[in-house]
Amino acid sequence: MTYLVLDNGRVVSAHTSLYAARVAEPPGLGPSREAGPALTGVPAWWCRNRPDGDAAEIGIVRTQATALGIRFELRMCQAPAGTCAHRPCAHYAVWAVSSSYDLLDGLAAFVPSAWLWCGLRGDDPRGDRPAFRTEAPALTARLAAELKPVLRAAEERPADSRTLSARRRDAQDVVVRFLARHFAPESEPPGVVRVRPVLDGRHLHLTLQPPADEVAALCGAQVPARHSGVGTHQDDVRQCEGCFGCAPIVPPPVLTAAEHDAWMDFLNAPSPPGP
């Protein structure tokens, strides 16, 4: 898995050759042609021009590009498969950031609603700490063994009485709790924080407030505080994909315990909060 095909930052496929990756790029996006910086003599990523005229995005990336600042992000819903009530299920309540694609991809295999993203982002050291890099593959191997069918004589009782679907649900729960333990927000004094939609032009961003004079949206964009707050269902408003969970977020949306609580309240609310 050397070359990853990206669609708006999301990893959609992995390939052993650049040729196979270029063939696999989603139709309509246009092929990746602009080469990025070299890594050991070979471009670390290739860019494509978006058909809507927006700035070029990374279309294909080598997994070794972490040496140049590329990081991989795993997001997954905490709810059991098929029961998510988020708005929409593009919101992910647990995530991990690491320089190892294979490590995160192994964990994602046990969560049906998990996706991996790739992008240039701030460094989060927790995904590369020795404890995480040691425990994650061990957990992946154990869960894979538990889900693998075991040959036995017809008259023998199975060693594990759980059905395969029950074992899959349990595996998902184990992975979610494992990542929540390693990537939980740092404990800090309690504070009053809330998530507020802010309209900047026709783009709807989300901010954690109280703000400073210049507000940083969850996607990392600087949104002038003077811009009006609006509801999320206003006509002709385009939701920022970074703020609303569809693209890599820089910096990560959860920075403190208070912000984590505010973010979870926002995700679990029955309807989007007003300004």
Backbone bond lengths (Angstrom), bond angles and torsions (degrees), N, CA, C in turn:
res aa  C-N    CA-C-N  psi(-1)  N-CA   C-N-CA  omega(-1)  CA-C   N-CA-C  phi
1 M - - - 1.464 - - 1.521 109.01 -
2 T 1.294 116.71 79.19 1.453 120.33 -176.49 1.518 111.99 -98.40
3 Y 1.333 118.39 -39.43 1.457 122.71 -175.13 1.525 109.77 -112.85
4 L 1.325 116.20 126.11 1.458 122.08 -179.13 1.518 109.89 -109.77
5 V 1.321 117.35 132.12 1.456 122.53 175.18 1.516 108.28 -90.55
6 L 1.343 116.79 129.15 1.458 122.31 -176.77 1.519 110.76 -112.94
7 D 1.311 115.91 144.73 1.462 123.14 172.51 1.519 106.80 -129.80
8 N 1.342 115.99 104.82 1.456 121.91 -176.48 1.524 111.22 56.22
9 G 1.323 115.75 40.00 1.448 121.08 177.80 1.512 114.89 89.21
10 R 1.324 117.84 -16.05 1.462 120.76 -178.44 1.522 110.51 -87.38
11 V 1.314 117.02 135.58 1.460 121.48 177.89 1.525 108.45 -76.95
12 V 1.332 116.47 118.86 1.467 119.99 -178.22 1.520 112.66 -106.80
13 S 1.338 118.22 -20.49 1.464 120.12 177.02 1.515 109.58 -164.67
14 A 1.330 115.62 160.32 1.461 122.36 179.96 1.520 109.03 -128.86
15 H 1.334 116.23 143.66 1.464 120.99 -173.36 1.521 110.61 -143.16
16 T 1.332 115.12 156.17 1.458 120.42 -178.85 1.519 112.64 -89.28
17 S 1.333 118.66 -7.64 1.461 120.78 179.44 1.514 110.20 -139.70
18 L 1.317 116.35 153.37 1.456 121.17 177.56 1.521 110.75 -64.29
19 Y 1.317 117.32 -38.05 1.464 120.72 179.87 1.531 110.68 -59.87
20 A 1.330 116.43 -47.09 1.467 119.74 179.85 1.516 110.87 -63.23
21 A 1.333 117.57 -36.69 1.458 120.61 179.36 1.518 110.88 -66.16
22 R 1.320 117.83 -42.18 1.457 120.52 179.78 1.522 111.52 -65.34
23 V 1.322 116.93 -37.52 1.461 120.44 177.40 1.528 110.58 -64.73
24 A 1.327 116.55 -33.47 1.465 121.27 -174.36 1.515 113.99 -85.83
25 E 1.337 119.34 -3.02 1.462 119.86 179.94 1.526 110.43 -59.41
26 P 1.343 117.63 137.99 1.469 120.56 -176.95 1.518 111.49 -56.41
27 P 1.335 118.50 135.46 1.463 120.53 178.81 1.522 111.15 -63.72
28 G 1.316 115.94 146.58 1.455 121.17 179.11 1.504 114.04 94.62
29 L 1.322 117.57 -20.34 1.451 119.99 -179.94 1.519 112.11 -85.15
30 G 1.340 116.83 -20.28 1.451 119.72 -175.22 1.513 110.19 86.00
31 P 1.330 117.97 146.68 1.465 120.36 -177.44 1.521 112.41 -74.65
32 S 1.308 115.36 156.39 1.459 121.37 175.85 1.523 109.22 -81.08
33 R 1.323 116.02 125.34 1.458 120.02 -175.97 1.520 112.78 -126.41
34 E 1.334 117.59 -34.94 1.463 121.19 -175.63 1.529 110.10 -79.40
35 A 1.309 116.00 117.82 1.465 120.19 -178.36 1.518 110.56 -81.58
36 G 1.319 116.21 139.42 1.451 121.93 176.85 1.516 110.69 -88.31
37 P 1.325 117.76 -163.30 1.464 121.11 -178.36 1.522 111.62 -63.38
38 A 1.310 115.79 150.89 1.464 120.87 -178.02 1.519 111.11 -81.74
39 L 1.310 115.10 147.36 1.450 123.24 175.22 1.514 106.63 -131.54
40 T 1.331 117.32 114.08 1.467 123.35 -173.19 1.527 111.36 51.35
41 G 1.333 115.31 41.28 1.452 120.52 175.24 1.514 115.81 86.59
42 V 1.343 117.99 -6.63 1.464 122.10 -179.16 1.520 108.40 -121.17
43 P 1.352 118.81 136.98 1.471 119.47 179.22 1.524 111.77 -53.64
44 A 1.328 115.35 137.06 1.461 120.24 -179.16 1.524 111.72 -77.58
45 W 1.335 117.07 -27.24 1.457 120.47 175.75 1.520 110.12 -154.96
46 W 1.317 114.85 164.78 1.462 122.68 178.60 1.518 108.22 -124.88
47 C 1.327 116.14 138.24 1.467 121.57 -177.76 1.516 110.58 -102.78
48 R 1.327 115.79 156.66 1.466 121.75 173.62 1.518 108.57 -129.65
49 N 1.305 117.07 151.06 1.454 122.49 174.34 1.522 109.29 -87.96
50 R 1.307 116.71 127.09 1.461 120.42 -179.27 1.518 110.22 -71.10
51 P 1.338 117.77 141.62 1.469 120.36 -176.99 1.514 114.16 -65.38
52 D 1.341 118.42 -21.28 1.464 120.45 -179.07 1.518 112.37 -85.63
53 G 1.338 117.06 4.89 1.454 119.98 176.95 1.512 114.24 88.65
54 D 1.338 118.08 -2.31 1.464 119.96 177.91 1.527 110.25 -67.52
55 A 1.305 116.22 172.32 1.459 121.11 -179.21 1.523 110.84 -59.97
56 A 1.318 114.60 150.87 1.459 119.73 -179.90 1.526 110.15 -60.85
57 E 1.325 115.96 149.38 1.449 121.60 178.84 1.515 109.23 -125.29
58 I 1.316 116.12 161.49 1.448 120.48 175.78 1.522 108.50 -70.79
59 G 1.317 116.95 127.29 1.459 121.20 -179.28 1.508 113.09 -104.52
60 I 1.339 117.08 -38.12 1.458 122.50 178.61 1.526 107.98 -134.82
61 V 1.314 116.39 137.23 1.457 120.12 -178.94 1.525 109.53 -137.29
62 R 1.315 116.82 143.38 1.455 122.01 172.49 1.525 108.85 -83.62
63 T 1.301 117.15 141.37 1.454 119.48 -178.69 1.528 111.25 -64.56
64 Q 1.341 117.63 -23.75 1.461 120.33 178.77 1.522 112.30 -74.14
65 A 1.333 118.40 -4.81 1.461 121.41 -176.01 1.514 113.02 -69.79
66 T 1.321 118.16 -1.84 1.463 119.69 176.29 1.524 110.89 -60.83
67 A 1.336 117.02 -23.27 1.461 119.79 177.79 1.522 111.59 -65.25
68 L 1.336 117.07 -18.21 1.465 121.93 -179.49 1.525 111.80 -109.71
69 G 1.322 117.99 16.16 1.463 119.95 175.12 1.507 115.64 105.76
70 I 1.319 118.92 -4.64 1.465 120.57 176.54 1.530 108.93 -71.43
71 R 1.322 115.96 136.23 1.455 121.00 175.03 1.528 108.86 -130.89
72 F 1.310 115.17 153.47 1.459 121.13 178.62 1.526 109.07 -107.43
73 E 1.314 115.18 142.26 1.460 121.33 -176.44 1.519 109.33 -128.02
74 L 1.314 115.75 128.95 1.460 122.77 177.05 1.519 108.82 -106.52
75 R 1.321 116.31 125.71 1.466 120.61 175.47 1.515 108.76 -122.64
76 M 1.310 115.55 143.15 1.453 119.83 179.28 1.520 109.38 -150.66
77 C 1.317 114.73 151.13 1.456 120.66 177.19 1.523 108.85 -82.37
78 Q 1.325 116.52 142.02 1.458 120.02 178.91 1.521 112.24 -76.51
79 A 1.322 117.08 -21.83 1.462 120.00 -176.17 1.531 110.63 -72.60
80 P 1.346 117.62 148.98 1.467 119.47 175.05 1.529 110.57 -58.57
81 A 1.308 116.43 153.77 1.463 121.34 -177.23 1.525 110.71 -53.55
82 G 1.334 115.86 130.48 1.460 121.26 177.22 1.504 115.42 84.63
83 T 1.343 118.92 -1.71 1.462 120.68 -177.24 1.519 113.03 -115.32
84 C 1.338 118.04 4.98 1.464 120.73 -175.89 1.521 110.59 -64.76
85 A 1.342 116.11 133.84 1.462 121.96 178.72 1.519 111.47 -115.18
86 H 1.344 117.77 15.86 1.460 120.60 179.86 1.530 110.23 -70.57
87 R 1.318 116.22 171.60 1.459 122.00 -172.85 1.525 110.56 -120.60
88 P 1.287 123.10 92.44 1.478 127.97 -17.15 1.514 108.91 -86.19
89 C 1.319 117.93 -161.77 1.458 119.49 -179.69 1.525 111.41 -76.60
90 A 1.333 116.85 12.74 1.468 119.80 172.20 1.517 110.31 -75.96
91 H 1.332 117.41 -10.32 1.463 121.14 176.56 1.525 108.93 -84.10
92 Y 1.306 116.31 134.46 1.455 121.08 -178.40 1.517 109.27 -123.96
93 A 1.318 115.68 130.54 1.457 119.76 -172.21 1.523 113.15 -95.10
94 V 1.317 117.71 -14.74 1.452 121.84 177.61 1.517 108.02 -129.90
95 W 1.308 117.53 136.74 1.463 119.79 178.54 1.515 109.64 -147.68
96 A 1.311 114.41 165.21 1.457 121.36 177.09 1.509 107.88 -143.06
97 V 1.308 116.55 147.22 1.452 122.67 178.65 1.517 108.41 -124.10
98 S 1.324 116.48 131.28 1.454 119.92 -177.91 1.522 109.74 -153.88
99 S 1.314 116.71 160.95 1.454 121.34 173.25 1.523 111.31 -85.49
100 S 1.322 117.93 -4.02 1.461 122.18 -178.31 1.525 110.50 -104.22
101 Y 1.339 115.99 108.58 1.470 119.81 176.26 1.522 110.76 -67.28
102 D 1.326 117.67 -44.92 1.458 121.11 -176.42 1.521 111.54 -60.30
103 L 1.321 116.69 -37.46 1.457 120.50 -179.30 1.528 110.74 -64.20
104 L 1.334 116.98 -48.21 1.459 120.42 -179.42 1.524 111.22 -70.75
105 D 1.326 117.27 -36.24 1.461 120.72 179.31 1.522 110.59 -63.45
106 G 1.339 117.00 -35.75 1.454 119.65 177.91 1.513 112.44 -64.49
107 L 1.339 117.17 -38.95 1.460 120.33 177.74 1.519 111.46 -70.57
108 A 1.337 116.76 -38.29 1.467 121.05 -177.52 1.523 111.90 -63.32
109 A 1.335 117.79 -24.39 1.458 120.73 -177.28 1.525 112.47 -62.20
110 F 1.326 117.38 -20.67 1.464 120.66 -176.65 1.531 112.81 -97.98
111 V 1.321 117.89 0.63 1.468 121.44 -178.35 1.531 108.77 -124.32
112 P 1.323 118.92 108.46 1.472 120.43 -175.87 1.517 113.80 -58.72
113 S 1.321 118.91 -30.88 1.466 121.64 -176.09 1.517 112.86 -94.15
114 A 1.330 118.54 15.18 1.460 121.69 -176.78 1.526 110.80 -90.86
115 W 1.337 115.27 145.90 1.459 121.86 173.84 1.513 108.59 -139.09
116 L 1.327 115.28 153.26 1.452 120.83 175.04 1.519 109.93 -108.63
117 W 1.332 115.01 138.80 1.459 122.16 175.22 1.521 108.79 -116.18
118 C 1.305 114.96 164.07 1.453 120.70 179.52 1.512 108.91 -142.67
119 G 1.312 117.75 137.45 1.455 119.31 178.87 1.510 111.91 -177.76
120 L 1.315 115.53 171.53 1.454 121.78 173.72 1.517 107.71 -78.95
121 R 1.304 118.10 122.90 1.448 119.69 -174.88 1.521 110.06 -153.95
122 G 1.322 115.09 166.58 1.445 120.03 177.35 1.520 110.91 -62.90
123 D 1.290 116.23 153.14 1.456 121.66 -176.84 1.519 110.33 -79.61
124 D 1.320 117.08 126.77 1.459 123.24 171.55 1.523 106.13 -112.21
125 P 1.322 118.41 108.01 1.468 120.05 -171.29 1.516 114.53 -70.96
126 R 1.330 118.51 -14.69 1.453 119.30 -172.97 1.525 112.92 -64.05
127 G 1.331 117.52 -33.18 1.454 120.42 179.86 1.508 114.40 -73.80
128 D 1.330 117.09 -7.99 1.455 120.77 179.04 1.526 111.99 -119.22
129 R 1.315 116.34 10.12 1.457 119.06 175.78 1.530 110.26 -70.91
130 P 1.339 116.95 146.91 1.472 119.61 -177.00 1.534 113.39 -54.69
131 A 1.328 117.39 -39.47 1.466 119.43 -177.81 1.530 110.73 -61.81
132 F 1.337 116.85 -45.20 1.460 119.64 -178.92 1.529 110.84 -67.55
133 R 1.327 117.08 -43.82 1.460 120.50 -177.69 1.528 111.81 -68.31
134 T 1.307 117.91 -21.64 1.461 121.15 176.58 1.515 111.75 -87.76
135 E 1.333 116.43 -44.27 1.465 120.38 -175.39 1.523 112.63 -73.99
136 A 1.341 117.97 -34.64 1.464 120.65 -175.93 1.527 112.47 -62.40
137 P 1.346 120.48 -51.80 1.464 118.39 178.75 1.518 113.11 -65.51
138 A 1.342 117.24 -31.23 1.465 119.33 177.12 1.527 110.42 -65.43
139 L 1.330 116.21 -41.30 1.456 120.46 177.49 1.526 110.89 -65.37
140 T 1.323 117.14 -42.42 1.464 121.34 178.83 1.526 110.75 -59.39
141 A 1.317 116.88 -44.98 1.460 120.58 -179.63 1.527 111.39 -64.44
142 R 1.339 116.66 -40.86 1.471 119.49 -179.21 1.524 111.64 -65.85
143 L 1.344 116.24 -44.56 1.462 119.51 -179.63 1.523 111.34 -66.46
144 A 1.333 117.56 -37.39 1.460 120.56 178.03 1.521 110.82 -62.69
145 A 1.330 116.79 -39.64 1.460 120.72 178.68 1.524 111.27 -66.01
146 E 1.340 116.98 -37.17 1.460 120.43 -179.47 1.529 111.76 -69.25
147 L 1.316 117.61 -27.12 1.458 120.73 -178.70 1.527 112.73 -91.59
148 K 1.310 117.05 -10.39 1.458 120.55 -178.04 1.518 110.25 -78.37
149 P 1.352 118.15 129.51 1.469 119.60 177.71 1.531 110.98 -61.76
150 V 1.314 115.74 141.67 1.457 121.62 -179.29 1.523 109.04 -113.48
151 L 1.342 115.91 127.15 1.457 120.00 177.88 1.524 109.59 -71.62
152 R 1.332 115.59 136.02 1.459 120.34 179.05 1.515 108.42 -153.52
153 A 1.285 115.48 161.47 1.458 120.31 176.38 1.525 109.80 -67.59
154 A 1.326 116.88 148.04 1.463 121.39 -174.32 1.523 111.81 -60.10
155 E 1.341 117.20 -32.83 1.463 118.84 -176.95 1.521 113.33 -83.54
156 E 1.322 116.71 -8.44 1.456 119.26 -179.63 1.528 110.79 -84.77
157 R 1.318 116.04 144.43 1.451 120.81 176.68 1.528 109.28 -80.74
158 P 1.327 117.47 142.99 1.474 119.18 179.94 1.524 110.82 -65.82
159 A 1.337 115.50 146.44 1.461 119.61 179.12 1.522 110.89 -67.27
160 D 1.326 116.98 -29.75 1.463 122.38 178.45 1.522 107.75 -116.51
161 S 1.325 116.54 114.83 1.467 120.71 -175.15 1.527 113.21 -79.30
162 R 1.334 118.67 -8.62 1.461 121.18 -179.60 1.517 111.22 -70.62
163 T 1.321 116.51 146.47 1.460 120.37 173.43 1.524 109.16 -70.59
164 L 1.329 116.51 164.98 1.459 120.22 179.85 1.517 111.03 -63.25
165 S 1.342 117.75 -40.26 1.461 120.17 179.13 1.516 110.93 -64.95
166 A 1.327 118.07 -37.00 1.463 121.11 177.83 1.521 110.54 -67.35
167 R 1.319 117.36 -39.08 1.461 120.19 177.94 1.525 110.81 -65.60
168 R 1.331 117.82 -36.74 1.455 120.55 177.24 1.524 111.42 -65.54
169 R 1.329 116.69 -41.74 1.470 119.57 177.38 1.520 110.66 -62.56
170 D 1.320 116.37 -42.81 1.459 119.88 179.48 1.527 111.04 -64.17
171 A 1.336 117.03 -38.93 1.463 120.54 179.27 1.522 110.47 -63.61
172 Q 1.338 116.75 -41.90 1.461 119.97 177.98 1.523 110.35 -61.14
173 D 1.315 117.09 -43.84 1.461 120.63 -179.55 1.529 110.89 -63.27
174 V 1.318 117.37 -39.85 1.460 121.15 179.47 1.530 110.68 -63.24
175 V 1.341 117.26 -43.81 1.463 121.05 -178.82 1.523 110.58 -65.46
176 V 1.324 117.16 -43.69 1.462 120.79 179.99 1.528 110.42 -60.60
177 R 1.329 116.94 -46.19 1.458 120.03 -179.67 1.531 111.37 -67.96
178 F 1.321 116.66 -34.75 1.467 120.60 177.74 1.529 110.68 -62.58
179 L 1.334 117.29 -46.86 1.463 120.32 -179.89 1.523 111.03 -69.57
180 A 1.328 117.42 -37.37 1.463 119.60 178.28 1.528 110.55 -61.97
181 R 1.323 116.56 -34.36 1.469 119.71 179.32 1.526 111.17 -69.77
182 H 1.322 116.84 -40.44 1.459 119.76 -176.63 1.536 112.80 -81.07
183 F 1.334 117.54 -26.19 1.458 119.87 -173.55 1.519 112.62 -120.52
184 A 1.322 117.33 21.67 1.464 120.15 177.23 1.524 109.32 -64.70
185 P 1.337 117.53 148.69 1.464 119.86 178.30 1.521 111.09 -64.08
186 E 1.316 114.37 147.54 1.456 119.10 178.37 1.532 109.91 -66.55
187 S 1.327 116.64 141.35 1.466 120.16 -179.35 1.528 109.53 -72.30
188 E 1.315 115.49 135.05 1.457 122.43 179.35 1.522 108.63 -142.25
189 P 1.331 117.75 166.59 1.462 119.35 176.09 1.527 111.12 -56.72
190 P 1.332 118.01 143.88 1.465 119.90 -178.70 1.522 111.82 -61.63
191 G 1.311 115.31 148.15 1.463 120.84 179.17 1.514 109.76 -147.36
192 V 1.313 116.23 164.20 1.457 121.70 179.69 1.526 107.79 -99.57
193 V 1.318 115.96 110.57 1.459 121.99 -179.02 1.519 107.97 -133.35
194 R 1.329 116.67 143.23 1.455 119.24 173.75 1.517 109.55 -140.64
195 V 1.329 114.84 155.89 1.459 121.67 178.70 1.522 108.13 -89.90
196 R 1.325 116.26 128.79 1.470 120.77 -176.64 1.521 110.13 -128.86
197 P 1.344 117.97 125.23 1.462 120.06 174.07 1.535 110.30 -70.14
198 V 1.302 117.25 136.65 1.459 122.98 178.98 1.518 108.90 -130.98
199 L 1.335 116.55 127.79 1.451 121.83 -178.98 1.526 109.71 -93.20
200 D 1.327 116.32 122.41 1.455 122.63 177.41 1.527 107.34 -121.38
201 G 1.319 116.36 101.11 1.459 119.56 -170.25 1.517 108.54 70.39
202 R 1.329 117.15 -122.61 1.464 120.93 175.44 1.528 111.85 -106.92
203 H 1.339 117.40 8.67 1.450 121.59 -179.05 1.529 109.92 -100.77
204 L 1.309 115.58 127.77 1.454 121.57 179.15 1.520 109.19 -95.40
205 H 1.323 116.02 117.04 1.454 122.55 178.14 1.522 109.55 -106.33
206 L 1.316 115.42 164.61 1.460 121.77 172.71 1.520 108.64 -116.40
207 T 1.318 115.87 136.14 1.466 121.01 179.34 1.519 109.32 -126.84
208 L 1.317 114.62 155.07 1.454 121.24 172.46 1.520 107.59 -100.62
209 Q 1.306 116.74 122.33 1.458 119.97 -174.07 1.526 109.77 -122.44
210 P 1.329 118.52 154.75 1.467 127.45 25.42 1.530 112.95 -76.47
211 P 1.362 115.80 142.33 1.451 120.17 -175.53 1.521 113.21 -96.13
212 A 1.316 115.35 168.17 1.454 121.89 166.07 1.528 107.47 -89.51
213 D 1.328 117.33 -172.76 1.458 119.70 178.84 1.525 111.23 -60.47
214 E 1.327 116.59 -40.07 1.453 121.44 174.95 1.517 107.99 -109.07
215 V 1.320 117.30 118.86 1.452 122.73 -172.37 1.523 109.87 -91.88
216 A 1.316 117.63 133.50 1.452 121.94 173.01 1.522 108.66 -93.16
217 A 1.331 116.14 119.52 1.461 120.31 177.09 1.528 109.29 -72.81
218 L 1.338 115.72 166.95 1.454 119.52 -179.59 1.520 112.08 -60.90
219 C 1.335 117.25 -27.81 1.457 120.81 179.00 1.517 112.21 -78.28
220 G 1.331 117.78 -7.95 1.446 122.01 -178.79 1.507 113.82 99.84
221 A 1.337 118.35 -10.91 1.458 121.16 179.60 1.525 110.66 -69.88
222 Q 1.335 115.87 144.52 1.454 120.86 176.11 1.523 108.97 -85.83
223 V 1.323 116.48 116.97 1.460 122.12 -178.00 1.521 108.21 -111.21
224 P 1.326 119.20 119.27 1.465 120.30 178.99 1.519 111.12 -56.41
225 A 1.319 117.19 134.13 1.463 121.84 -175.91 1.520 111.94 -64.53
226 R 1.343 117.19 -20.90 1.462 118.83 -177.48 1.520 112.92 -72.86
227 H 1.341 117.68 -14.35 1.456 119.37 -179.53 1.520 109.79 -69.12
228 S 1.309 115.48 148.81 1.463 120.97 -171.79 1.515 111.49 -78.28
229 G 1.312 115.64 147.64 1.446 120.99 170.95 1.520 109.69 -86.37
230 V 1.333 117.00 143.65 1.459 121.27 -177.79 1.511 109.05 -140.16
231 G 1.328 115.19 167.69 1.453 120.50 171.96 1.508 110.01 -74.66
232 T 1.330 116.61 166.71 1.459 120.54 -174.79 1.519 113.69 -89.38
233 H 1.342 118.69 2.01 1.464 120.40 -178.02 1.531 111.97 -113.93
234 Q 1.302 118.20 15.71 1.464 120.50 -179.52 1.520 110.54 -68.36
235 D 1.342 116.44 143.82 1.456 121.19 -177.71 1.521 111.06 -64.35
236 D 1.329 115.93 148.21 1.466 123.69 174.15 1.523 113.17 63.52
237 V 1.311 117.98 18.99 1.464 121.23 177.06 1.521 108.44 -101.89
238 R 1.316 115.65 130.59 1.456 121.28 179.86 1.521 109.30 -102.33
239 Q 1.320 116.80 117.35 1.451 120.44 -179.57 1.525 110.24 -68.60
240 C 1.321 116.23 134.13 1.459 121.24 175.75 1.524 108.33 -65.51
241 E 1.321 116.78 122.52 1.458 119.99 -175.16 1.525 111.64 -67.79
242 G 1.339 116.48 -29.91 1.457 118.33 177.28 1.511 112.31 -68.29
243 C 1.337 116.47 -44.89 1.464 120.51 -179.15 1.521 112.21 -68.21
244 F 1.328 117.17 -34.26 1.459 120.88 -174.35 1.530 112.72 -97.50
245 G 1.323 116.68 20.55 1.456 119.67 167.03 1.504 117.22 87.38
246 C 1.342 119.57 14.56 1.454 120.67 -176.29 1.517 113.50 -107.22
247 A 1.302 119.77 0.51 1.455 122.30 -178.33 1.524 108.62 -150.20
248 P 1.326 118.00 163.05 1.467 119.34 -179.61 1.517 111.87 -57.42
249 I 1.303 116.33 138.37 1.459 122.16 -177.34 1.523 109.11 -105.57
250 V 1.299 116.76 127.23 1.455 123.07 177.22 1.531 108.37 -128.64
251 P 1.316 120.83 114.66 1.464 126.13 -2.04 1.522 110.77 -78.56
252 P 1.328 119.01 174.53 1.460 119.69 177.75 1.519 110.84 -55.43
253 P 1.331 118.89 145.08 1.460 120.62 -174.38 1.522 113.72 -67.48
254 V 1.317 118.21 -26.35 1.453 120.41 -179.12 1.517 108.72 -102.23
255 L 1.314 116.34 113.66 1.455 121.04 -177.56 1.525 112.41 -113.87
256 T 1.332 117.46 -27.37 1.457 121.52 -179.47 1.522 108.66 -137.82
257 A 1.333 115.40 167.80 1.461 119.62 178.56 1.524 111.11 -63.22
258 A 1.334 117.11 -39.65 1.464 120.28 179.82 1.524 110.78 -65.64
259 E 1.333 116.98 -41.27 1.462 120.24 178.15 1.527 110.50 -66.51
260 H 1.326 116.10 -35.19 1.465 119.38 177.35 1.518 110.77 -61.90
261 D 1.329 117.26 -44.94 1.464 120.50 179.73 1.520 111.15 -62.81
262 A 1.343 116.67 -41.96 1.461 120.24 179.33 1.522 111.02 -64.37
263 W 1.317 116.38 -40.61 1.470 120.74 -179.30 1.530 110.85 -65.65
264 M 1.334 117.45 -42.64 1.457 120.67 179.72 1.518 110.93 -66.73
265 D 1.331 118.42 -38.19 1.467 121.04 176.31 1.520 110.34 -61.66
266 F 1.324 116.46 -39.89 1.461 120.52 179.90 1.530 110.38 -65.10
267 L 1.339 117.66 -44.87 1.458 120.97 -178.20 1.526 111.97 -65.84
268 N 1.312 116.30 -35.21 1.467 120.39 -173.91 1.529 112.89 -93.02
269 A 1.319 117.46 -2.26 1.471 119.33 179.19 1.526 110.56 -65.56
270 P 1.337 118.66 144.23 1.478 120.27 -178.04 1.519 112.51 -66.64
271 S 1.340 118.34 -25.28 1.458 121.08 178.49 1.522 108.10 -146.26
272 P 1.349 117.82 151.63 1.466 119.43 -176.99 1.520 111.59 -57.91
273 P 1.330 117.44 134.19 1.456 119.59 179.13 1.508 111.20 -69.14
274 G 1.301 115.97 153.75 1.470 121.03 178.31 1.492 111.66 -78.72
275 P 1.340 117.42 -176.04 1.455 121.20 -178.33 1.519 111.60 -66.31
